Amino acid sequence: MRGLDRAWQHPTSGPNRRAHVRNTTLFLASDASSYVTGSTLVVDGGESA
């Protein structure tokens, strides 16, 4: 139950975290991210917020 309680506290987290990291990596490797410079991009489902 602890995991489910934690998921409710962070609604953007979930079982498909690998896909989120993969999609972020693909975005950063694409031309769409050409103006992203000098940033730390945190992909943690809102847990650090």
C-alpha positions in Angstrom: 0.0 0.0 0.0 2.9 2.4 0.6 3.7 2.6 -3.1 0.0 3.4 -4.0 -0.1 6.1 -1.3 3.0 7.6 -2.7 1.6 7.6 -6.2 -1.4 9.6 -5.0 0.8 12.2 -3.5 2.7 12.6 -6.8 0.1 12.2 -9.5 2.6 12.4 -12.4 4.6 9.4 -11.1 3.7 5.9 -12.1 4.9 2.6 -13.4 6.0 3.8 -16.8 9.0 5.9 -15.6 11.3 4.4 -18.2 9.1 5.7 -21.0 9.3 9.2 -19.4 13.1 9.1 -19.3 13.3 7.7 -22.8 11.0 10.4 -24.2 13.0 13.1 -22.5 16.2 11.7 -23.9 14.7 11.6 -27.4 13.5 15.2 -27.0 17.0 16.4 -26.0 18.5 14.6 -28.9 16.1 16.2 -31.4 16.1 19.5 -33.1 13.1 20.6 -31.0 15.5 21.1 -28.0 17.9 23.3 -29.9 17.3 26.2 -27.6 17.7 24.2 -24.4 21.2 25.1 -23.0 22.8 25.0 -19.6 19.9 23.4 -17.8 19.4 20.5 -15.4 16.2 18.7 -16.5 14.8 16.7 -13.6 12.6 13.7 -14.7 11.2 12.4 -11.4 7.5 12.6 -11.7 7.3 15.7 -9.4 8.9 14.0 -6.4 11.5 16.7 -5.9 9.0 19.5 -6.1 
